[in-house]
């Protein structure tokens, strides 16, 4: 197998991972993995121990973080964003009907 990357159009950057400072917000949900911070019983919220409702709050924090990062970075392709990435009719695969 060859490890060469597929050819790209001149002047267009290859797609792949791109760095954006908004991606640092995705580290916030990882704080939930530090179990000693929340491995306690009190305070209770509606009779639910802190251990459980803290995890539920962090589910919302994680979803919110991913939504914010997606919203802020979805239009930063690094290349020409005016063209849609679509196939022309001639490039569509018609299966074995050709």
C-alpha positions as CSV (number, residue, x, y, z in Angstrom):
1,X,0.0,0.0,0.0
2,X,1.2,3.4,-0.8
3,X,1.1,6.2,1.8
4,X,0.9,8.9,-0.8
5,X,-1.9,11.4,-0.3
6,X,-4.5,11.8,-3.1
7,X,-3.9,14.5,-5.6
8,X,-5.5,17.9,-5.0
9,X,-6.4,20.8,-7.2
10,X,-3.7,23.4,-7.5
11,X,-4.2,26.2,-4.9
12,X,-6.4,24.0,-2.7
13,X,-5.3,22.7,0.6
14,X,-5.9,19.0,1.3
15,X,-8.7,18.3,3.7
16,X,-8.0,16.9,7.1
17,X,-7.5,18.1,10.6
18,X,-7.3,21.8,10.9
19,X,-6.4,23.7,14.1
20,X,-8.7,26.3,15.5
21,X,-8.5,27.9,19.0
22,X,-12.2,27.1,19.5
23,X,-11.2,23.4,19.7
24,X,-9.7,24.1,23.1
25,X,-13.3,24.3,24.4
26,X,-13.6,20.5,23.8
27,X,-11.2,20.0,26.7
28,X,-13.9,21.3,29.2
29,X,-16.0,18.0,29.2
30,X,-12.8,16.1,30.1
31,X,-12.9,17.7,33.6
32,X,-15.7,15.2,34.3
33,X,-13.1,12.4,34.2
34,X,-11.4,13.7,37.4
35,X,-13.6,11.6,39.7
36,X,-12.2,12.7,43.1
37,X,-13.6,16.2,42.5
38,X,-17.2,14.9,42.6
39,X,-17.1,11.6,44.4
40,X,-19.2,13.0,47.3
41,X,-22.8,12.5,48.5
42,X,-23.7,16.1,49.4
43,X,-25.2,18.5,48.3
44,X,-28.3,16.7,47.2
45,X,-30.5,18.1,44.5
46,X,-34.1,16.8,44.8
47,X,-32.8,13.8,46.8
48,X,-30.3,12.9,44.1
49,X,-26.7,12.7,45.3
50,X,-24.1,15.2,44.0
51,X,-22.2,12.4,42.2
52,X,-25.1,11.7,39.9
53,X,-26.5,15.2,39.1
54,X,-22.9,16.5,38.5
55,X,-22.5,13.9,35.8
56,X,-25.9,14.9,34.2
57,X,-24.8,18.5,34.2
58,X,-21.6,17.6,32.5
59,X,-23.5,15.8,29.7
60,X,-25.1,19.2,29.0
61,X,-21.8,20.9,29.3
62,X,-20.3,18.4,26.8
63,X,-23.2,18.8,24.3
64,X,-23.0,22.6,24.6
65,X,-19.2,22.6,24.1
66,X,-19.5,20.5,20.9
67,X,-22.3,22.7,19.6
68,X,-20.4,25.9,20.2
69,X,-17.2,24.5,18.5
70,X,-19.2,23.2,15.6
71,X,-21.0,26.5,15.1
72,X,-17.9,28.6,15.4
73,X,-15.7,26.4,13.1
74,X,-18.1,25.0,10.4
75,X,-17.3,27.7,7.9
76,X,-13.5,27.7,8.3
77,X,-12.5,25.3,5.6
78,X,-9.2,26.9,4.9
79,X,-9.8,27.0,1.2
80,X,-12.3,28.5,-1.2
81,X,-15.7,28.4,0.6
82,X,-17.7,29.8,-2.3
83,X,-17.8,26.5,-4.2
84,X,-20.0,23.7,-2.9
85,X,-18.3,20.3,-2.7
86,X,-20.7,18.5,-5.0
87,X,-20.4,16.1,-7.9
88,X,-21.5,17.0,-11.3
89,X,-24.1,14.9,-13.1
90,X,-21.3,13.3,-15.2
91,X,-19.5,12.2,-12.1
92,X,-22.4,10.4,-10.5
93,X,-22.1,6.6,-10.2
94,X,-24.8,4.9,-12.1
95,X,-23.8,1.4,-11.0
96,X,-23.6,-1.2,-13.7
97,X,-26.0,0.7,-16.0
98,X,-23.1,2.4,-17.8
